Amino acid sequence: MELFCDPKKAKVCIVTCGGLCPGLNVVIRELVMCLHYNYEVEEIYGVKWGYKGCYTDIANNWLRLTPKEVKYIHKAGGTMLGSSRGGFDADKILDSFVENGIN
């Protein structure tokens, strides 16, 4: 496997979009656990309310996720982050990621 960046310097965000899916909390949990324990990523964020959460009300829509925070979310259905099916502005998403150091 080839890594294109140093995971210890990575800043990651997880966004759930589209229709609600019963297993999204499991996916969120496993992404956080894998990134943290296997790759030693220290900064992982969950973005609430789909794509629009990437660039609106960042202070409230970006949640810092740690193994402790997601330890039991797999026992609840749906997604702790919420989701949306609405449109999005790709330029605003990319600008937000750059401004917030998501790599």
N, C-alpha and C positions, 0 to 999 in steps of 0.2 A: 504494500500500500504506500502511496506517495502522498505526503501532506504538503499543502501549498502555503501554509502559514504555521507559525508556532502556536499550538493550541493554548498555551499558558498566557498568550497575549491576545487571544481571540475574545471578541465581544459578540455574543450571539443573541438573536431574538427569535421567538417562536410566535407565529401568527396562525390562528385557526380561521378559515374562511369557508364560505359556501354553506350548505345546509348542516344542521346539527347532526352529529354522528354519535351513537352511544359509546364508542370507545375512544373518543378524543382525549379524555383525561388519562387513559392508559398511555397513549402515545406521548402526551406532554410529559408525564412522569418518567417514562423510559428515556426520552430525549435528554431530560435534565440529568438523570442518573448516569447515563452513558457519557455525556459531555463532561460531567464533573469527575466521575470516578475513573473512566477509561482514558480521557484526554486531558484531564486536569484543567478544564476551562473554568475560570473563576467568575466571569460575568455572563450570566444568562438571564434574559428578560422574557417575560410573556407579555404580548401585546393584546390588550382587551379590545373586543368588538371588531375584529377583522381588520381589513386593510386600512379603513379610515382611522383606526386607533393608532396607526403608525405615525400619523401626522396631526392628529387633533388631541388636545389636552394631554400631552405626553406625561406631565407630572402625575396624572391620575390613571392613565391608560397603560403605562409601562410598569409592570410589576417585576421586582427582582425575584428570581426563582432559585431556590436552593434545594438540595435533597430533603432537608427538614420541612420546607414549605410544601413539597409535593408528595411526601411520604405516603399519605393515605388517600390521595385524590382518586386513585383507581377504584375506590369503593363507591364513588359517586358517579352517576351517569352524566353524559353530556360533556361539556367543556367548562372548566373553571374560568376560561378566558372570554367566553361568549363568542359569538360568531356573527357574521352579517353576509347577506347576499347582494348588498347594494354595490353600486359602482365604486370606482377608485381612481385616484390620480397617480399614475405611475411615477411621474416626475416628482411629486410631493413625497412619495414613499422613499424614493432613492435619495432625495435631498435630506430627508429626515434621518435616514440610515447613516449618511455621510456625516451630518452635523452631530449625531450622537455616537459616532465611532463604531457603528456596527460593521464588522468585517467578515 
